[in-house]
Amino acid sequence: MKTLLIMCVARHATTTVVRSQIEEWLKNEGLTSSVSIKQSSCRARNGKY
């Protein structure tokens, strides 16, 4: 399984929008079981996700 990490620096809702679009694309391609998606903010997590 692949892991996709979506990071945001500005702590806006950008990562949430991007994640939902990627999840929809993965579903359409039949790849949801092949990819794990994690999202985080650089400022909020300080390197941890």
Buried (B, 14 or more C-beta within 10 A) or exposed (E): EEEEEBBBEEEEEBBEEBBEEBBEEBEEEEEBEEBEBEBBBEEEEEEEE
